[in-house]
Each structure stands twice: as C-alpha cells, then as structure tokens.
C-alpha cells in the first residue's frame, strides 16, 4: 500500500464516462517512487482524505479485495476501444476510424466463419 500526502490538483471526464484524476505530491522518498513505479498500469483502490488516515482505516483499506475486470464495458465495447487505440497507432491507410473498424471486424468475422462446418 502506498500512502502519500497529496493535493487533488484536477479531474476531467473522458469519452468513455471514466475520469482522469491528477494529484500533486511533495518530494517522494526512493521507496515511495519505487512503489509508484511498480504499480504503474495496475488496478487498485484510491483513498483520499483531508486528514491523516487512522490505523483502523489503513487496515480496512488494506483488507479490500475486488475483481477489477473491466465491468463497465461489454466485450464488444472493449474490443472497439482497443481497435480505436490500434488505429491511432497504426491506421493502415484508413483516415476514418469507422471504416477501419468495419474492416477489422470483417476480418474477425471471416476468421471465425472459416472455423464453422
């Protein structure tokens, strides 16, 4: 568990109805920096409180367990989001994402159709 003193600097809503939240901290110790570095792109909990956490609160937070599988999106929505990111990186000549999406989905469909009897 990483506990840092911080200032909630900003937040903004994203297209997929999630939020990007930015915090600013004081100078970090090497251990705190290492903890943040090893936690990069990991799912977890974020607790923010204007007062110092009490031991009981720390223990309660430490005991939390959850399945962080992306429950907010259907598998189809997740696939579309991944294809969008792929198109941003490698558009394969497509200037319009919708045309790229149709091409990729037809590729997937034809792949699985070929497996049918």
DAFENDA-V579490 format. One record per backbone hydrogen bond with DSSP energy under -1.0 kcal/mol. CO is the residue of the C=O (numbers start at 1). NH is the residue of the N-H. Records with the same first field share a line. If there is no record, write none. Layout:
CO: NH ; NH
This chain:
7: 24
10: 22
12: 20
14: 17
18: 14
20: 12
22: 9 ; 10
24: 7
29: 33
30: 34
31: 35
32: 36
33: 37
34: 38
39: 42
54: 58
55: 59
56: 60
57: 61
58: 62
59: 63
61: 64
69: 71
74: 78
75: 79
76: 80
77: 81
78: 82
79: 83
80: 84
81: 85
82: 86
83: 87
84: 88
85: 89
86: 90
91: 94
96: 100
97: 101
98: 102
99: 103
100: 104
101: 105
102: 106
103: 107
104: 108
105: 109
106: 110
107: 111
108: 112
109: 113
110: 114
113: 116
